Amino acid sequence: MRISDLAKRTGCHLETVRYYERIGLLPEPDRSIAGYRQYGETDVDRLHFIVRSRALGFHLDEIKSLLTLASESNLSCREVDALARNHLAQVEAKQRELAALAKELHHMIDTCHKDTRETCTILRGLSSHLAA
């Protein structure tokens, strides 16, 4: 199949597919006599893996590691587990950070009396060095 077919089947943008090839997440495909990239089901599966990993927030270097670990099927999945647990810890830390930001925004909004801009607690909160 051509690159456009691969992109459609996986929901991945065509330029992203090319990018993943350039950085080595996808192997360089065979070419047709006319020079078109030719992909197979293995490429579809690999790109689905990449797209799903990105949707879960894994970074490209983590995905490279996961792909390498996935290719060695006879080994223990301890390393995969460790990578996933580390990523989960990062996600949970980000959740705490976002919850704190939401709390601060709620406070700024709740204390706003909608008076003048001069007395606006939202603008004051954004310009305050203490809010950082």
Backbone as XML, in Angstrom:
<?xml version="1.0"?>
<chain id="A" units="angstrom">
  <residue number="1" name="MET">
    <atom name="N" x="0.843" y="-1.180" z="0.000"/>
    <atom name="CA" x="0.000" y="0.000" z="0.000"/>
    <atom name="C" x="0.888" y="1.243" z="0.000"/>
  </residue>
  <residue number="2" name="ARG">
    <atom name="N" x="0.345" y="2.330" z="-0.456"/>
    <atom name="CA" x="1.074" y="3.598" z="-0.499"/>
    <atom name="C" x="0.977" y="4.311" z="0.838"/>
  </residue>
  <residue number="3" name="ILE">
    <atom name="N" x="1.788" y="5.351" z="0.983"/>
    <atom name="CA" x="1.848" y="6.105" z="2.228"/>
    <atom name="C" x="0.494" y="6.717" z="2.580"/>
  </residue>
  <residue number="4" name="SER">
    <atom name="N" x="-0.243" y="7.184" z="1.583"/>
    <atom name="CA" x="-1.557" y="7.776" z="1.862"/>
    <atom name="C" x="-2.515" y="6.735" z="2.432"/>
  </residue>
  <residue number="5" name="ASP">
    <atom name="N" x="-2.423" y="5.492" z="1.949"/>
    <atom name="CA" x="-3.269" y="4.413" z="2.472"/>
    <atom name="C" x="-2.872" y="4.074" z="3.911"/>
  </residue>
  <residue number="6" name="LEU">
    <atom name="N" x="-1.575" y="4.032" z="4.164"/>
    <atom name="CA" x="-1.083" y="3.765" z="5.514"/>
    <atom name="C" x="-1.562" y="4.846" z="6.470"/>
  </residue>
  <residue number="7" name="ALA">
    <atom name="N" x="-1.469" y="6.086" z="6.052"/>
    <atom name="CA" x="-1.901" y="7.202" z="6.893"/>
    <atom name="C" x="-3.395" y="7.100" z="7.191"/>
  </residue>
  <residue number="8" name="LYS">
    <atom name="N" x="-4.198" y="6.806" z="6.197"/>
    <atom name="CA" x="-5.643" y="6.685" z="6.397"/>
    <atom name="C" x="-5.980" y="5.538" z="7.334"/>
  </residue>
  <residue number="9" name="ARG">
    <atom name="N" x="-5.341" y="4.408" z="7.160"/>
    <atom name="CA" x="-5.652" y="3.224" z="7.977"/>
    <atom name="C" x="-5.273" y="3.402" z="9.438"/>
  </residue>
  <residue number="10" name="THR">
    <atom name="N" x="-4.292" y="4.228" z="9.697"/>
    <atom name="CA" x="-3.821" y="4.395" z="11.076"/>
    <atom name="C" x="-4.266" y="5.707" z="11.710"/>
  </residue>
  <residue number="11" name="GLY">
    <atom name="N" x="-4.847" y="6.594" z="10.926"/>
    <atom name="CA" x="-5.257" y="7.889" z="11.455"/>
    <atom name="C" x="-4.079" y="8.805" z="11.737"/>
  </residue>
  <residue number="12" name="CYS">
    <atom name="N" x="-2.978" y="8.527" z="11.089"/>
    <atom name="CA" x="-1.756" y="9.301" z="11.286"/>
    <atom name="C" x="-1.563" y="10.208" z="10.073"/>
  </residue>
  <residue number="13" name="HIS">
    <atom name="N" x="-1.213" y="11.445" z="10.314"/>
    <atom name="CA" x="-0.992" y="12.389" z="9.223"/>
    <atom name="C" x="0.166" y="11.916" z="8.345"/>
  </residue>
  <residue number="14" name="LEU">
    <atom name="N" x="0.047" y="12.112" z="7.060"/>
    <atom name="CA" x="1.046" y="11.683" z="6.090"/>
    <atom name="C" x="2.439" y="12.222" z="6.402"/>
  </residue>
  <residue number="15" name="GLU">
    <atom name="N" x="2.526" y="13.493" z="6.746"/>
    <atom name="CA" x="3.836" y="14.075" z="7.066"/>
    <atom name="C" x="4.412" y="13.474" z="8.347"/>
  </residue>
  <residue number="16" name="THR">
    <atom name="N" x="3.538" y="13.077" z="9.255"/>
    <atom name="CA" x="4.002" y="12.438" z="10.489"/>
    <atom name="C" x="4.601" y="11.076" z="10.176"/>
  </residue>
  <residue number="17" name="VAL">
    <atom name="N" x="3.995" y="10.355" z="9.239"/>
    <atom name="CA" x="4.550" y="9.064" z="8.816"/>
    <atom name="C" x="5.957" y="9.268" z="8.274"/>
  </residue>
  <residue number="18" name="ARG">
    <atom name="N" x="6.137" y="10.266" z="7.441"/>
    <atom name="CA" x="7.471" y="10.565" z="6.889"/>
    <atom name="C" x="8.455" y="10.924" z="8.010"/>
  </residue>
  <residue number="19" name="TYR">
    <atom name="N" x="7.980" y="11.702" z="8.964"/>
    <atom name="CA" x="8.823" y="12.089" z="10.098"/>
    <atom name="C" x="9.254" y="10.858" z="10.894"/>
  </residue>
  <residue number="20" name="TYR">
    <atom name="N" x="8.323" y="9.973" z="11.170"/>
    <atom name="CA" x="8.654" y="8.756" z="11.913"/>
    <atom name="C" x="9.680" y="7.908" z="11.161"/>
  </residue>
  <residue number="21" name="GLU">
    <atom name="N" x="9.630" y="7.940" z="9.847"/>
    <atom name="CA" x="10.652" y="7.232" z="9.048"/>
    <atom name="C" x="12.012" y="7.911" z="9.226"/>
  </residue>
  <residue number="22" name="ARG">
    <atom name="N" x="12.014" y="9.245" z="9.147"/>
    <atom name="CA" x="13.282" y="9.984" z="9.251"/>
    <atom name="C" x="13.976" y="9.740" z="10.585"/>
  </residue>
  <residue number="23" name="ILE">
    <atom name="N" x="13.189" y="9.641" z="11.657"/>
    <atom name="CA" x="13.814" y="9.475" z="12.974"/>
    <atom name="C" x="13.976" y="8.008" z="13.364"/>
  </residue>
  <residue number="24" name="GLY">
    <atom name="N" x="13.559" y="7.102" z="12.504"/>
    <atom name="CA" x="13.807" y="5.689" z="12.739"/>
    <atom name="C" x="12.735" y="4.929" z="13.503"/>
  </residue>
  <residue number="25" name="LEU">
    <atom name="N" x="11.601" y="5.552" z="13.777"/>
    <atom name="CA" x="10.518" y="4.803" z="14.421"/>
    <atom name="C" x="9.894" y="3.813" z="13.448"/>
  </residue>
  <residue number="26" name="LEU">
    <atom name="N" x="9.813" y="4.211" z="12.209"/>
    <atom name="CA" x="9.353" y="3.316" z="11.139"/>
    <atom name="C" x="10.550" y="3.005" z="10.251"/>
  </residue>
  <residue number="27" name="PRO">
    <atom name="N" x="10.694" y="1.748" z="9.849"/>
    <atom name="CA" x="11.799" y="1.440" z="8.936"/>
    <atom name="C" x="11.540" y="2.060" z="7.566"/>
  </residue>
  <residue number="28" name="GLU">
    <atom name="N" x="12.609" y="2.357" z="6.884"/>
    <atom name="CA" x="12.448" y="2.897" z="5.531"/>
    <atom name="C" x="11.789" y="1.826" z="4.669"/>
  </residue>
  <residue number="29" name="PRO">
    <atom name="N" x="10.711" y="2.172" z="3.980"/>
    <atom name="CA" x="9.970" y="1.161" z="3.214"/>
    <atom name="C" x="10.634" y="0.840" z="1.881"/>
  </residue>
  <residue number="30" name="ASP">
    <atom name="N" x="10.225" y="-0.290" z="1.345"/>
    <atom name="CA" x="10.625" y="-0.614" z="-0.018"/>
    <atom name="C" x="9.975" y="0.398" z="-0.943"/>
  </residue>
  <residue number="31" name="ARG">
    <atom name="N" x="10.527" y="0.500" z="-2.144"/>
    <atom name="CA" x="9.969" y="1.428" z="-3.136"/>
    <atom name="C" x="9.515" y="0.644" z="-4.358"/>
  </residue>
  <residue number="32" name="SER">
    <atom name="N" x="8.459" y="1.138" z="-4.968"/>
    <atom name="CA" x="7.992" y="0.541" z="-6.219"/>
    <atom name="C" x="8.930" y="0.978" z="-7.345"/>
  </residue>
  <residue number="33" name="ILE">
    <atom name="N" x="8.770" y="0.420" z="-8.491"/>
    <atom name="CA" x="9.581" y="0.800" z="-9.656"/>
    <atom name="C" x="9.416" y="2.290" z="-9.945"/>
  </residue>
  <residue number="34" name="ALA">
    <atom name="N" x="8.219" y="2.796" z="-9.703"/>
    <atom name="CA" x="7.944" y="4.217" z="-9.927"/>
    <atom name="C" x="8.457" y="5.090" z="-8.783"/>
  </residue>
  <residue number="35" name="GLY">
    <atom name="N" x="8.989" y="4.482" z="-7.730"/>
    <atom name="CA" x="9.560" y="5.247" z="-6.633"/>
    <atom name="C" x="8.624" y="5.492" z="-5.462"/>
  </residue>
  <residue number="36" name="TYR">
    <atom name="N" x="7.412" y="4.946" z="-5.524"/>
    <atom name="CA" x="6.470" y="5.131" z="-4.425"/>
    <atom name="C" x="6.835" y="4.224" z="-3.254"/>
  </residue>
  <residue number="37" name="ARG">
    <atom name="N" x="6.653" y="4.758" z="-2.050"/>
    <atom name="CA" x="6.850" y="3.935" z="-0.853"/>
    <atom name="C" x="5.811" y="2.816" z="-0.849"/>
  </residue>
  <residue number="38" name="GLN">
    <atom name="N" x="6.230" y="1.629" z="-0.431"/>
    <atom name="CA" x="5.334" y="0.475" z="-0.361"/>
    <atom name="C" x="5.316" y="-0.054" z="1.070"/>
  </residue>
  <residue number="39" name="TYR">
    <atom name="N" x="4.133" y="-0.144" z="1.648"/>
    <atom name="CA" x="3.972" y="-0.583" z="3.024"/>
    <atom name="C" x="3.151" y="-1.857" z="3.074"/>
  </residue>
  <residue number="40" name="GLY">
    <atom name="N" x="3.346" y="-2.594" z="4.159"/>
    <atom name="CA" x="2.592" y="-3.819" z="4.382"/>
    <atom name="C" x="1.890" y="-3.796" z="5.725"/>
  </residue>
  <residue number="41" name="GLU">
    <atom name="N" x="1.283" y="-4.921" z="6.072"/>
    <atom name="CA" x="0.542" y="-5.028" z="7.326"/>
    <atom name="C" x="1.441" y="-4.841" z="8.555"/>
  </residue>
  <residue number="42" name="THR">
    <atom name="N" x="2.686" y="-5.255" z="8.447"/>
    <atom name="CA" x="3.615" y="-5.063" z="9.567"/>
    <atom name="C" x="3.792" y="-3.575" z="9.853"/>
  </residue>
  <residue number="43" name="ASP">
    <atom name="N" x="3.858" y="-2.779" z="8.797"/>
    <atom name="CA" x="3.984" y="-1.329" z="8.957"/>
    <atom name="C" x="2.723" y="-0.732" z="9.580"/>
  </residue>
  <residue number="44" name="VAL">
    <atom name="N" x="1.566" y="-1.269" z="9.182"/>
    <atom name="CA" x="0.302" y="-0.809" z="9.761"/>
    <atom name="C" x="0.303" y="-1.088" z="11.260"/>
  </residue>
  <residue number="45" name="ASP">
    <atom name="N" x="0.672" y="-2.313" z="11.639"/>
    <atom name="CA" x="0.706" y="-2.684" z="13.057"/>
    <atom name="C" x="1.685" y="-1.808" z="13.836"/>
  </residue>
  <residue number="46" name="ARG">
    <atom name="N" x="2.852" y="-1.586" z="13.271"/>
    <atom name="CA" x="3.875" y="-0.780" z="13.955"/>
    <atom name="C" x="3.401" y="0.663" z="14.119"/>
  </residue>
  <residue number="47" name="LEU">
    <atom name="N" x="2.786" y="1.210" z="13.079"/>
    <atom name="CA" x="2.316" y="2.589" z="13.159"/>
    <atom name="C" x="1.140" y="2.708" z="14.136"/>
  </residue>
  <residue number="48" name="HIS">
    <atom name="N" x="0.260" y="1.711" z="14.179"/>
    <atom name="CA" x="-0.803" y="1.709" z="15.187"/>
    <atom name="C" x="-0.198" y="1.736" z="16.590"/>
  </residue>
  <residue number="49" name="PHE">
    <atom name="N" x="0.842" y="0.942" z="16.804"/>
    <atom name="CA" x="1.551" y="0.907" z="18.086"/>
    <atom name="C" x="2.074" y="2.294" z="18.436"/>
  </residue>
  <residue number="50" name="ILE">
    <atom name="N" x="2.691" y="2.943" z="17.475"/>
    <atom name="CA" x="3.260" y="4.278" z="17.689"/>
    <atom name="C" x="2.160" y="5.292" z="17.993"/>
  </residue>
  <residue number="51" name="VAL">
    <atom name="N" x="1.098" y="5.257" z="17.191"/>
    <atom name="CA" x="-0.006" y="6.210" z="17.364"/>
    <atom name="C" x="-0.658" y="6.015" z="18.738"/>
  </residue>
  <residue number="52" name="ARG">
    <atom name="N" x="-0.875" y="4.772" z="19.127"/>
    <atom name="CA" x="-1.481" y="4.493" z="20.435"/>
    <atom name="C" x="-0.554" y="4.939" z="21.567"/>
  </residue>
  <residue number="53" name="SER">
    <atom name="N" x="0.730" y="4.691" z="21.412"/>
    <atom name="CA" x="1.704" y="5.117" z="22.421"/>
    <atom name="C" x="1.717" y="6.631" z="22.561"/>
  </residue>
  <residue number="54" name="ARG">
    <atom name="N" x="1.651" y="7.336" z="21.438"/>
    <atom name="CA" x="1.614" y="8.807" z="21.475"/>
    <atom name="C" x="0.339" y="9.279" z="22.157"/>
  </residue>
  <residue number="55" name="ALA">
    <atom name="N" x="-0.791" y="8.600" z="21.873"/>
    <atom name="CA" x="-2.064" y="8.974" z="22.491"/>
    <atom name="C" x="-2.003" y="8.821" z="24.013"/>
  </residue>
  <residue number="56" name="LEU">
    <atom name="N" x="-1.204" y="7.875" z="24.484"/>
    <atom name="CA" x="-1.023" y="7.678" z="25.922"/>
    <atom name="C" x="0.038" y="8.610" z="26.504"/>
  </residue>
  <residue number="57" name="GLY">
    <atom name="N" x="0.629" y="9.440" z="25.654"/>
    <atom name="CA" x="1.564" y="10.459" z="26.119"/>
    <atom name="C" x="3.017" y="10.029" z="26.189"/>
  </residue>
  <residue number="58" name="PHE">
    <atom name="N" x="3.339" y="8.859" z="25.649"/>
    <atom name="CA" x="4.741" y="8.450" z="25.645"/>
    <atom name="C" x="5.536" y="9.352" z="24.712"/>
  </residue>
  <residue number="59" name="HIS">
    <atom name="N" x="6.754" y="9.692" z="25.116"/>
    <atom name="CA" x="7.648" y="10.495" z="24.284"/>
    <atom name="C" x="8.272" y="9.589" z="23.219"/>
  </residue>
  <residue number="60" name="LEU">
    <atom name="N" x="8.785" y="10.201" z="22.177"/>
    <atom name="CA" x="9.332" y="9.431" z="21.054"/>
    <atom name="C" x="10.479" y="8.521" z="21.483"/>
  </residue>
  <residue number="61" name="ASP">
    <atom name="N" x="11.326" y="8.988" z="22.395"/>
    <atom name="CA" x="12.422" y="8.128" z="22.854"/>
    <atom name="C" x="11.893" y="6.937" z="23.645"/>
  </residue>
  <residue number="62" name="GLU">
    <atom name="N" x="10.819" y="7.135" z="24.397"/>
    <atom name="CA" x="10.195" y="6.025" z="25.115"/>
    <atom name="C" x="9.587" y="5.023" z="24.134"/>
  </residue>
  <residue number="63" name="ILE">
    <atom name="N" x="8.994" y="5.544" z="23.065"/>
    <atom name="CA" x="8.394" y="4.662" z="22.059"/>
    <atom name="C" x="9.479" y="3.848" z="21.362"/>
  </residue>
  <residue number="64" name="LYS">
    <atom name="N" x="10.613" y="4.474" z="21.085"/>
    <atom name="CA" x="11.733" y="3.720" z="20.499"/>
    <atom name="C" x="12.126" y="2.575" z="21.416"/>
  </residue>
  <residue number="65" name="SER">
    <atom name="N" x="12.209" y="2.856" z="22.700"/>
    <atom name="CA" x="12.552" y="1.808" z="23.663"/>
    <atom name="C" x="11.493" y="0.720" z="23.681"/>
  </residue>
  <residue number="66" name="LEU">
    <atom name="N" x="10.227" y="1.114" z="23.675"/>
    <atom name="CA" x="9.144" y="0.129" z="23.675"/>
    <atom name="C" x="9.174" y="-0.745" z="22.424"/>
  </residue>
  <residue number="67" name="LEU">
    <atom name="N" x="9.449" y="-0.140" z="21.293"/>
    <atom name="CA" x="9.528" y="-0.905" z="20.046"/>
    <atom name="C" x="10.684" y="-1.899" z="20.093"/>
  </residue>
  <residue number="68" name="THR">
    <atom name="N" x="11.798" y="-1.469" z="20.635"/>
    <atom name="CA" x="12.953" y="-2.364" z="20.775"/>
    <atom name="C" x="12.607" y="-3.507" z="21.715"/>
  </residue>
  <residue number="69" name="LEU">
    <atom name="N" x="11.996" y="-3.185" z="22.835"/>
    <atom name="CA" x="11.616" y="-4.216" z="23.796"/>
    <atom name="C" x="10.573" y="-5.170" z="23.204"/>
  </residue>
  <residue number="70" name="ALA">
    <atom name="N" x="9.654" y="-4.635" z="22.416"/>
    <atom name="CA" x="8.619" y="-5.475" z="21.793"/>
    <atom name="C" x="9.211" y="-6.437" z="20.773"/>
  </residue>
  <residue number="71" name="SER">
    <atom name="N" x="10.319" y="-6.049" z="20.165"/>
    <atom name="CA" x="10.919" y="-6.901" z="19.131"/>
    <atom name="C" x="11.663" y="-8.103" z="19.716"/>
  </residue>
  <residue number="72" name="GLU">
    <atom name="N" x="11.913" y="-8.063" z="21.009"/>
    <atom name="CA" x="12.624" y="-9.163" z="21.665"/>
    <atom name="C" x="11.631" y="-9.925" z="22.537"/>
  </residue>
  <residue number="73" name="SER">
    <atom name="N" x="10.774" y="-10.710" z="21.895"/>
    <atom name="CA" x="9.635" y="-11.333" z="22.552"/>
    <atom name="C" x="9.994" y="-12.401" z="23.574"/>
  </residue>
  <residue number="74" name="ASN">
    <atom name="N" x="11.212" y="-12.937" z="23.549"/>
    <atom name="CA" x="11.574" y="-13.993" z="24.484"/>
    <atom name="C" x="12.066" y="-13.464" z="25.828"/>
  </residue>
  <residue number="75" name="LEU">
    <atom name="N" x="12.201" y="-12.156" z="25.975"/>
    <atom name="CA" x="12.692" y="-11.568" z="27.221"/>
    <atom name="C" x="11.539" y="-11.248" z="28.165"/>
  </residue>
  <residue number="76" name="SER">
    <atom name="N" x="11.857" y="-11.081" z="29.427"/>
    <atom name="CA" x="10.889" y="-10.680" z="30.441"/>
    <atom name="C" x="10.358" y="-9.288" z="30.110"/>
  </residue>
  <residue number="77" name="CYS">
    <atom name="N" x="9.140" y="-9.028" z="30.544"/>
    <atom name="CA" x="8.579" y="-7.694" z="30.284"/>
    <atom name="C" x="8.847" y="-6.734" z="31.437"/>
  </residue>
  <residue number="78" name="ARG">
    <atom name="N" x="9.795" y="-7.038" z="32.304"/>
    <atom name="CA" x="10.123" y="-6.154" z="33.435"/>
    <atom name="C" x="10.505" y="-4.754" z="32.974"/>
  </residue>
  <residue number="79" name="GLU">
    <atom name="N" x="11.295" y="-4.688" z="31.913"/>
    <atom name="CA" x="11.724" y="-3.373" z="31.422"/>
    <atom name="C" x="10.543" y="-2.580" z="30.878"/>
  </residue>
  <residue number="80" name="VAL">
    <atom name="N" x="9.628" y="-3.278" z="30.205"/>
    <atom name="CA" x="8.427" y="-2.621" z="29.688"/>
    <atom name="C" x="7.588" y="-2.114" z="30.857"/>
  </residue>
  <residue number="81" name="ASP">
    <atom name="N" x="7.428" y="-2.953" z="31.862"/>
    <atom name="CA" x="6.684" y="-2.582" z="33.058"/>
    <atom name="C" x="7.315" y="-1.364" z="33.722"/>
  </residue>
  <residue number="82" name="ALA">
    <atom name="N" x="8.625" y="-1.371" z="33.852"/>
    <atom name="CA" x="9.329" y="-0.247" z="34.487"/>
    <atom name="C" x="9.133" y="1.037" z="33.685"/>
  </residue>
  <residue number="83" name="LEU">
    <atom name="N" x="9.212" y="0.938" z="32.375"/>
    <atom name="CA" x="9.022" y="2.110" z="31.523"/>
    <atom name="C" x="7.600" y="2.638" z="31.674"/>
  </residue>
  <residue number="84" name="ALA">
    <atom name="N" x="6.612" y="1.740" z="31.676"/>
    <atom name="CA" x="5.216" y="2.152" z="31.817"/>
    <atom name="C" x="4.965" y="2.771" z="33.193"/>
  </residue>
  <residue number="85" name="ARG">
    <atom name="N" x="5.547" y="2.173" z="34.239"/>
    <atom name="CA" x="5.372" y="2.716" z="35.589"/>
    <atom name="C" x="6.005" y="4.111" z="35.710"/>
  </residue>
  <residue number="86" name="ASN">
    <atom name="N" x="7.155" y="4.303" z="35.113"/>
    <atom name="CA" x="7.810" y="5.602" z="35.117"/>
    <atom name="C" x="6.942" y="6.634" z="34.391"/>
  </residue>
  <residue number="87" name="HIS">
    <atom name="N" x="6.386" y="6.225" z="33.259"/>
    <atom name="CA" x="5.532" y="7.137" z="32.504"/>
    <atom name="C" x="4.274" y="7.479" z="33.309"/>
  </residue>
  <residue number="88" name="LEU">
    <atom name="N" x="3.693" y="6.483" z="33.967"/>
    <atom name="CA" x="2.516" y="6.720" z="34.801"/>
    <atom name="C" x="2.845" y="7.712" z="35.913"/>
  </residue>
  <residue number="89" name="ALA">
    <atom name="N" x="3.994" y="7.584" z="36.521"/>
    <atom name="CA" x="4.408" y="8.525" z="37.577"/>
    <atom name="C" x="4.487" y="9.946" z="37.016"/>
  </residue>
  <residue number="90" name="GLN">
    <atom name="N" x="4.992" y="10.089" z="35.798"/>
    <atom name="CA" x="5.064" y="11.408" z="35.163"/>
    <atom name="C" x="3.670" y="11.968" z="34.900"/>
  </residue>
  <residue number="91" name="VAL">
    <atom name="N" x="2.771" y="11.098" z="34.427"/>
    <atom name="CA" x="1.394" y="11.518" z="34.159"/>
    <atom name="C" x="0.716" y="11.959" z="35.453"/>
  </residue>
  <residue number="92" name="GLU">
    <atom name="N" x="0.895" y="11.181" z="36.514"/>
    <atom name="CA" x="0.280" y="11.526" z="37.795"/>
    <atom name="C" x="0.853" y="12.816" z="38.363"/>
  </residue>
  <residue number="93" name="ALA">
    <atom name="N" x="2.140" y="13.057" z="38.180"/>
    <atom name="CA" x="2.744" y="14.321" z="38.612"/>
    <atom name="C" x="2.148" y="15.486" z="37.833"/>
  </residue>
  <residue number="94" name="LYS">
    <atom name="N" x="1.961" y="15.280" z="36.552"/>
    <atom name="CA" x="1.359" y="16.319" z="35.712"/>
    <atom name="C" x="-0.088" y="16.578" z="36.141"/>
  </residue>
  <residue number="95" name="GLN">
    <atom name="N" x="-0.816" y="15.509" z="36.510"/>
    <atom name="CA" x="-2.183" y="15.677" z="37.000"/>
    <atom name="C" x="-2.205" y="16.555" z="38.254"/>
  </residue>
  <residue number="96" name="ARG">
    <atom name="N" x="-1.286" y="16.300" z="39.178"/>
    <atom name="CA" x="-1.217" y="17.104" z="40.403"/>
    <atom name="C" x="-0.909" y="18.563" z="40.066"/>
  </residue>
  <residue number="97" name="GLU">
    <atom name="N" x="0.006" y="18.751" z="39.132"/>
    <atom name="CA" x="0.365" y="20.110" z="38.713"/>
    <atom name="C" x="-0.842" y="20.813" z="38.084"/>
  </residue>
  <residue number="98" name="LEU">
    <atom name="N" x="-1.566" y="20.106" z="37.225"/>
    <atom name="CA" x="-2.752" y="20.693" z="36.585"/>
    <atom name="C" x="-3.857" y="20.966" z="37.598"/>
  </residue>
  <residue number="99" name="ALA">
    <atom name="N" x="-4.013" y="20.088" z="38.586"/>
    <atom name="CA" x="-5.017" y="20.309" z="39.628"/>
    <atom name="C" x="-4.686" y="21.569" z="40.422"/>
  </residue>
  <residue number="100" name="ALA">
    <atom name="N" x="-3.412" y="21.776" z="40.711"/>
    <atom name="CA" x="-2.995" y="22.985" z="41.428"/>
    <atom name="C" x="-3.261" y="24.232" z="40.584"/>
  </residue>
  <residue number="101" name="LEU">
    <atom name="N" x="-3.003" y="24.142" z="39.287"/>
    <atom name="CA" x="-3.284" y="25.273" z="38.390"/>
    <atom name="C" x="-4.782" y="25.558" z="38.347"/>
  </residue>
  <residue number="102" name="ALA">
    <atom name="N" x="-5.594" y="24.498" z="38.268"/>
    <atom name="CA" x="-7.041" y="24.669" z="38.235"/>
    <atom name="C" x="-7.535" y="25.321" z="39.517"/>
  </residue>
  <residue number="103" name="LYS">
    <atom name="N" x="-6.987" y="24.902" z="40.642"/>
    <atom name="CA" x="-7.375" y="25.471" z="41.930"/>
    <atom name="C" x="-7.062" y="26.958" z="41.973"/>
  </residue>
  <residue number="104" name="GLU">
    <atom name="N" x="-5.873" y="27.308" z="41.498"/>
    <atom name="CA" x="-5.476" y="28.714" z="41.483"/>
    <atom name="C" x="-6.372" y="29.537" z="40.560"/>
  </residue>
  <residue number="105" name="LEU">
    <atom name="N" x="-6.691" y="28.984" z="39.395"/>
    <atom name="CA" x="-7.581" y="29.694" z="38.465"/>
    <atom name="C" x="-8.982" y="29.843" z="39.047"/>
  </residue>
  <residue number="106" name="HIS">
    <atom name="N" x="-9.494" y="28.793" z="39.675"/>
    <atom name="CA" x="-10.806" y="28.883" z="40.326"/>
    <atom name="C" x="-10.808" y="29.997" z="41.371"/>
  </residue>
  <residue number="107" name="HIS">
    <atom name="N" x="-9.751" y="30.047" z="42.157"/>
    <atom name="CA" x="-9.665" y="31.078" z="43.191"/>
    <atom name="C" x="-9.672" y="32.473" z="42.558"/>
  </residue>
  <residue number="108" name="MET">
    <atom name="N" x="-8.877" y="32.661" z="41.516"/>
    <atom name="CA" x="-8.819" y="33.976" z="40.861"/>
    <atom name="C" x="-10.186" y="34.348" z="40.295"/>
  </residue>
  <residue number="109" name="ILE">
    <atom name="N" x="-10.864" y="33.387" z="39.685"/>
    <atom name="CA" x="-12.183" y="33.652" z="39.090"/>
    <atom name="C" x="-13.220" y="33.913" z="40.181"/>
  </residue>
  <residue number="110" name="ASP">
    <atom name="N" x="-13.190" y="33.094" z="41.227"/>
    <atom name="CA" x="-14.175" y="33.238" z="42.306"/>
    <atom name="C" x="-14.038" y="34.542" z="43.074"/>
  </residue>
  <residue number="111" name="THR">
    <atom name="N" x="-12.825" y="35.070" z="43.160"/>
    <atom name="CA" x="-12.623" y="36.323" z="43.907"/>
    <atom name="C" x="-12.803" y="37.564" z="43.029"/>
  </residue>
  <residue number="112" name="CYS">
    <atom name="N" x="-13.033" y="37.355" z="41.757"/>
    <atom name="CA" x="-13.230" y="38.495" z="40.855"/>
    <atom name="C" x="-14.619" y="39.092" z="41.084"/>
  </residue>
  <residue number="113" name="HIS">
    <atom name="N" x="-14.665" y="40.390" z="41.297"/>
    <atom name="CA" x="-15.935" y="41.082" z="41.550"/>
    <atom name="C" x="-16.472" y="41.740" z="40.279"/>
  </residue>
  <residue number="114" name="LYS">
    <atom name="N" x="-15.763" y="41.560" z="39.200"/>
    <atom name="CA" x="-16.168" y="42.110" z="37.904"/>
    <atom name="C" x="-16.368" y="43.618" z="37.953"/>
  </residue>
  <residue number="115" name="ASP">
    <atom name="N" x="-15.492" y="44.255" z="38.738"/>
    <atom name="CA" x="-15.534" y="45.716" z="38.833"/>
    <atom name="C" x="-14.744" y="46.296" z="37.664"/>
  </residue>
  <residue number="116" name="THR">
    <atom name="N" x="-13.769" y="47.097" z="37.989"/>
    <atom name="CA" x="-12.945" y="47.713" z="36.956"/>
    <atom name="C" x="-11.697" y="46.860" z="36.737"/>
  </residue>
  <residue number="117" name="ARG">
    <atom name="N" x="-11.068" y="47.088" z="35.643"/>
    <atom name="CA" x="-9.825" y="46.361" z="35.353"/>
    <atom name="C" x="-8.748" y="46.694" z="36.383"/>
  </residue>
  <residue number="118" name="GLU">
    <atom name="N" x="-8.814" y="47.879" z="36.912"/>
    <atom name="CA" x="-7.837" y="48.306" z="37.916"/>
    <atom name="C" x="-7.924" y="47.438" z="39.172"/>
  </residue>
  <residue number="119" name="THR">
    <atom name="N" x="-9.116" y="46.988" z="39.517"/>
    <atom name="CA" x="-9.302" y="46.169" z="40.719"/>
    <atom name="C" x="-9.508" y="44.690" z="40.392"/>
  </residue>
  <residue number="120" name="CYS">
    <atom name="N" x="-9.315" y="44.316" z="39.179"/>
    <atom name="CA" x="-9.550" y="42.929" z="38.733"/>
    <atom name="C" x="-8.568" y="41.963" z="39.407"/>
  </residue>
  <residue number="121" name="THR">
    <atom name="N" x="-9.094" y="41.043" z="40.173"/>
    <atom name="CA" x="-8.225" y="40.079" z="40.863"/>
    <atom name="C" x="-7.575" y="39.094" z="39.900"/>
  </residue>
  <residue number="122" name="ILE">
    <atom name="N" x="-8.195" y="38.855" z="38.779"/>
    <atom name="CA" x="-7.600" y="37.949" z="37.788"/>
    <atom name="C" x="-6.352" y="38.592" z="37.203"/>
  </residue>
  <residue number="123" name="LEU">
    <atom name="N" x="-6.477" y="39.829" z="36.743"/>
    <atom name="CA" x="-5.313" y="40.524" z="36.188"/>
    <atom name="C" x="-4.237" y="40.720" z="37.245"/>
  </residue>
  <residue number="124" name="ARG">
    <atom name="N" x="-4.648" y="41.047" z="38.472"/>
    <atom name="CA" x="-3.686" y="41.209" z="39.554"/>
    <atom name="C" x="-2.965" y="39.877" z="39.828"/>
  </residue>
  <residue number="125" name="GLY">
    <atom name="N" x="-3.714" y="38.794" z="39.836"/>
    <atom name="CA" x="-3.128" y="37.483" z="40.075"/>
    <atom name="C" x="-2.151" y="37.061" z="38.980"/>
  </residue>
  <residue number="126" name="LEU">
    <atom name="N" x="-2.455" y="37.439" z="37.757"/>
    <atom name="CA" x="-1.555" y="37.089" z="36.638"/>
    <atom name="C" x="-0.283" y="37.904" z="36.654"/>
  </residue>
  <residue number="127" name="SER">
    <atom name="N" x="-0.372" y="39.143" z="37.131"/>
    <atom name="CA" x="0.827" y="39.983" z="37.125"/>
    <atom name="C" x="1.619" y="39.884" z="38.434"/>
  </residue>
  <residue number="128" name="SER">
    <atom name="N" x="1.083" y="39.183" z="39.399"/>
    <atom name="CA" x="1.760" y="39.070" z="40.688"/>
    <atom name="C" x="2.922" y="38.084" z="40.600"/>
  </residue>
  <residue number="129" name="HIS">
    <atom name="N" x="4.076" y="38.499" z="41.088"/>
    <atom name="CA" x="5.240" y="37.612" z="41.113"/>
    <atom name="C" x="5.014" y="36.488" z="42.115"/>
  </residue>
  <residue number="130" name="LEU">
    <atom name="N" x="4.085" y="36.673" z="43.056"/>
    <atom name="CA" x="3.790" y="35.631" z="44.047"/>
    <atom name="C" x="3.006" y="34.469" z="43.441"/>
  </residue>
  <residue number="131" name="ALA">
    <atom name="N" x="2.309" y="34.694" z="42.333"/>
    <atom name="CA" x="1.505" y="33.640" z="41.720"/>
    <atom name="C" x="2.370" y="32.600" z="41.031"/>
  </residue>
  <residue number="132" name="ALA">
    <atom name="N" x="3.591" y="32.953" z="40.719"/>
    <atom name="CA" x="4.454" y="32.035" z="39.967"/>
    <atom name="C" x="4.977" y="30.911" z="40.784"/>
  </residue>
</chain>
